[in-house]
Amino acid sequence: MTTLLTRTPDRATTLPQQQPAPPAADPTAPARAAAPVTPPVAPPAPPAVRQLVLSGALARADSSWLEPQLEELVATGARTVEVDLSGVEAMDGSIARLLLRTSWHLGDPARALLLLHPQPVVRRVLRFYGAGGLVVR
């Protein structure tokens, strides 16, 4: 039973109202099977490793296209971002600092930015700018 409140100009009146009874189940109707329960679907896990291959001489001017590429790799949620430097002949400090900043933006100690196969001259630049610890091979 629900209560309906109506207003008249001079007073409020409460009037009881009857709810219609739900229809009775038909005993001759076949029993309906319960709807199957679907388990919740977890979102797909991010890829474990993402890789970026660089080549040529990298300078400050290359930051404009390299930084968005690195940000995109970080945003995927990959546990490891590998940057293959085997084709890089030269690198200036701005790129080394960009790689170091990218490793900081991973934000989780379980995630890593790994620099792979740098040539000796590139390895020296990375060490000088404090990114030498990111080199693994």
N, C-alpha and C positions, 0 to 999 in steps of 0.2 A: 504494500500500500504506500503510495507516495502522497505528499501533501503539496497542494498548489496554493500559492499565496496570490490573491488578487487585490487590487487597490480600487477603492471607490473614492469619490471626492471627499467624503467626510470620515471614512474609517477603513481599516484593513480587515479583511475577512479571510479566514482559512477554511478551505473547502476540501474534504477528503475526496480522492479520486481512486477508482479501481484500475489496476493494471490488467490487461487481458491475460488470461492463463496461457502458458505455453502449450502448443499442440501436443496431444498425447501421442506416444510412440505407437506406430502400427505394428501389432504383434505378427502380422503375416508378411511384413516386409523383410527381405533378407538382411542379415546383419552386415553392416559396413565394416570393412577392414580399416584399421587405423592408418592414417597417412604415414608413409615412411618418414623417418626422421633423418635428415641429412646433417652430417657433422659439419661444423663450421670449417670453412676452407681458410687455411693460413696463407698469407701472402707469400709469393715465392721468395726464397732466400736470395740475398744479393750474391753475385758471383764471388768466389773466394779470391780470385786473382784477376786484376785488370792490368793490361800492359800497354805502354806507349813506347814507340821506337822513334828515336831522334837521329838526325844526321846533319852533316855540314858544320858550318861555323855558327855558333849561337851567340848573339849579342843582345843588348838592351832592346833594340827594335823588334826582336823576335818575341819579347814578352807579351806583346799585344795579342798574338795568336796562341802562344804557349800557355799563358795563365788560364784562359777559359778551358782549354783542353784538360789541364791538371785539375781545375775545379770540378769539371764534369766527372772525371774519374773518382775524385774524392766523394762526390755526391751520390755515386752509385751504391755506396756502403760497402764496397769491397774491403775485405780484411787486409789485402796486400795490393799495393799499387807498384808495379815494376816499371822503371824507366830504363830502357836499353840505350846506353850511350856509346855503343861500339862504333857507330858511324859518325860520331861527333869529333871533328878534328881540332876545334878550338871553342872555348867558352869564356865569356867574361864574368865578372863578379855578380852582375845583376841576375844572370840566370842561376848561378850557384845560390844566391840569396832567395830567389823564387822557389827553387827546389827545397831549400831548408824551410821556408815559410809553409810550403805545402805539407811537409812532414808534420809541422806543428798543428796545422788545421785538421789533421786526421782526428785529433781530440781523444783518442782512446789508446791506451798502451797496447791493446791487443791488435791494433791496426798498424801497418808499417808502409813507409815509402822506401823502396829499395832501388838503388842505382846500380845497374849492371854493366859490366865490361867497359869502363871508361879507359880511354887511351892515357898513357902516362902524363901528358901535358894537361889533360882535363882532370885527372886525379889530383894533380898538384893544386889546381885552381879550387877544386872542391875542398881540399884540406885547408887551404889558406882562408877560405871563407867559413869554415866551421861545419861544412857539410860532408867531410870525409867519413864520418861515422855511418853515413847512409850507404856507402859503397860496400857491397857484399861480395862481389866477384870481380 
